[in-house]
Amino acid sequence: MKQSKLSVALAKEALEVQKQTARGWLKRTAPGRTVARVIKSIIDIELADRSMTLAAQEFTSVLPVIIAVGTIGNVRPATDTLVDQFGIDPASFDLTATLGSVQADRPTFATFGIIGLLMIILSGTSFARALGRVYGKVWNIPTLSIRGGWRWIAVLVAVASSFRLIEQAHKLTQMDWLGRPLAFGTETAIWFGLWALVPYLLTEGRLRGRVLWATAGLTAIGLALLRIAGQIYLPLATASAQQKFGALGLVFTTITWMFFMSGVVVGSAAIVKALALDEGVLGRLLRGPVIEPEPDPVRESAT
């Protein structure tokens, strides 16, 4: 039912868009109008501001907890994930110089672990809420209420778990011949599953079907390609930043990369929405069949 309502709303919105007067050379053809809608959708969603908000939320919640678990708990898988995703090795930080003469015993470490767990729950839900507002803005649907708060936790767990899964998929590159294509395909599949689940949860099932698969597919391909670029860029950037600015340089590099990742997520949703309003075959394919509500026989007989 929710999907039918969304399809009807998209069809009506597409009809209104077609009725608008075409101005400018870009809007004189159907493909040109689609390109114009994509540009307008990206501007309307405030891509840079939304991406920076998501990047800041991710940086202040997920990343500190990964560092805490990898350093204090001496859990190597968490450290491997941090190195693999952002090119940052917690072992490279000189904690002695940072802490000075302060000594921490086991209870302090245990307390810090509990605080870290609370951080990832509280701050992580703010990340999920910000992401939910993005989808609400793009698709013109209500945002998630507090009654569906469990969905924020589910999104947090799914996003955090995906980093570990991606790190495991990257190990497939060690295989001969088919290693790199297999790793790319596996990573894309993980991203696809994640970004099909996340908007479905945050929109309470309103976003599903063809627009959901298209959003997940575009996001997955974008993040997979961005990761390939990151394998070249991140080691050089983090090494240069740490050499010049120390830990502060690593902060700038990491949050910049998170900004790019968030930009892919936000931009993909905005692009798919613009394509769903296409007046041609592509728009009708994304919107799916439009099922108008059945007429009420009682009202018809009364009239």
Secondary structure, DSSP 8 states (H G I E B T S, - for coil): -HHHHHHHHHHHHHHHHHHS---SGGGSSHHHHHHHHHHHHHHHTTHHHHHHHHHHHHHHHHHHHHHHHHHHS--HHHHHHHHHHHS--GGGS-HHHHHTT----HHHHHHHHHHHHHHHHHHHHHHHHHHHHHHHHHHT-----GGGHHHHHHHHHHHHHHHHHHHHHHGGGGSTTTHHHHHHHHHHHHHHHHHHHHHHHHTTTSS-THHHHHHHHHHHHHHHHHHHHHHHHHHHHHHHHHHHHTHHHHHHHHHHHHHHHHHHHHHHHHHHHHHHT-SSHHHHHHH---------HHHHHH-
